[in-house]
Amino acid sequence: MVNVKQKFTIVSKIFCMIKVKEDYFAKNLKKLRESKGFSQARLASELGVSPAIICLWEQNKREITKYYLKLICQYFEIGLDELVLEEYF
């Protein structure tokens, strides 16, 4: 049986190896942020990045590292698959 850490590792490797055709991550991040009523600056502060980085992620103009994928999933209490593989929110 695959545990949560292994599942995250598998999905993050797949995400990093392929170019996702649709910008699900960008759309989902923005929807998650807005559902919490957060500005880009507020989410940036929570994650320890600049607001410009949040803006670039939401516009699908900057790649995200596995570290920040994991941090965002933990922060919003969601699975990585929900964040990057489909338009969930």
C-alpha positions as CSV (number, residue, x, y, z in Angstrom):
1,M,0.0,0.0,0.0
2,V,1.3,3.5,-0.9
3,N,1.5,5.9,2.0
4,V,0.8,9.7,1.7
5,K,4.5,10.6,1.4
6,Q,5.1,8.1,-1.3
7,K,1.9,9.3,-3.2
8,F,3.1,12.9,-3.0
9,T,6.6,11.9,-4.3
10,I,5.1,9.9,-7.2
11,V,2.7,12.6,-8.2
12,S,5.2,15.4,-7.8
13,K,7.7,13.6,-10.0
14,I,5.1,13.1,-12.7
15,F,4.1,16.7,-12.4
16,C,7.7,17.9,-12.7
17,M,8.4,15.6,-15.7
18,I,5.5,16.5,-17.8
19,K,4.1,19.8,-19.1
20,V,0.5,19.9,-17.9
21,K,-1.6,20.7,-21.0
22,E,-4.0,22.8,-19.0
23,D,-2.9,25.2,-16.4
24,Y,-4.8,23.5,-13.6
25,F,-2.2,24.4,-11.0
26,A,-2.5,28.1,-11.8
27,K,-6.3,28.1,-11.9
28,N,-6.6,26.0,-8.7
29,L,-4.1,28.1,-6.8
30,K,-6.0,31.2,-7.6
31,K,-9.4,29.7,-6.7
32,L,-8.1,28.3,-3.4
33,R,-6.6,31.7,-2.5
34,E,-9.8,33.5,-3.4
35,S,-11.9,31.0,-1.5
36,K,-10.1,31.9,1.7
37,G,-10.5,35.6,0.9
38,F,-6.7,36.1,0.7
39,S,-4.9,38.6,-1.4
40,Q,-1.8,37.5,-3.2
41,A,0.2,39.4,-0.6
42,R,-1.4,37.5,2.3
43,L,-0.8,34.1,0.7
44,A,2.8,35.1,-0.2
45,S,3.4,36.0,3.5
46,E,1.9,32.7,4.7
47,L,4.2,30.8,2.3
48,G,7.3,32.9,2.7
49,V,7.5,34.1,-0.9
50,S,7.0,37.5,-2.6
51,P,3.5,38.5,-3.9
52,A,5.1,38.6,-7.4
53,I,5.8,34.8,-7.2
54,I,2.2,34.1,-6.4
55,C,1.1,36.3,-9.3
56,L,3.5,34.4,-11.7
57,W,2.3,31.0,-10.4
58,E,-1.3,32.1,-10.9
59,Q,-0.5,33.2,-14.5
60,N,1.3,30.0,-15.2
61,K,4.4,32.0,-16.0
62,R,6.8,30.5,-13.4
63,E,7.4,26.9,-12.5
64,I,6.9,25.8,-8.9
65,T,9.3,23.7,-6.9
66,K,8.3,20.5,-5.2
67,Y,8.9,22.2,-1.8
68,Y,6.3,24.8,-2.5
69,L,3.8,22.3,-4.0
70,K,4.0,20.4,-0.8
71,L,3.7,23.5,1.3
72,I,0.6,24.7,-0.5
73,C,-1.0,21.3,-0.2
74,Q,-0.3,21.3,3.5
75,Y,-1.5,24.9,4.0
76,F,-4.8,24.3,2.2
77,E,-5.1,20.7,3.5
78,I,-5.5,19.1,0.0
79,G,-3.8,16.4,-2.0
80,L,-1.3,17.2,-4.7
81,D,-3.6,15.6,-7.3
82,E,-6.3,18.1,-6.4
83,L,-3.9,21.0,-6.9
84,V,-2.2,20.0,-10.2
85,L,-4.1,17.3,-12.1
86,E,-7.6,18.7,-12.6
87,E,-9.6,21.8,-12.2
88,Y,-11.1,20.9,-8.8
89,F,-12.2,24.2,-7.3
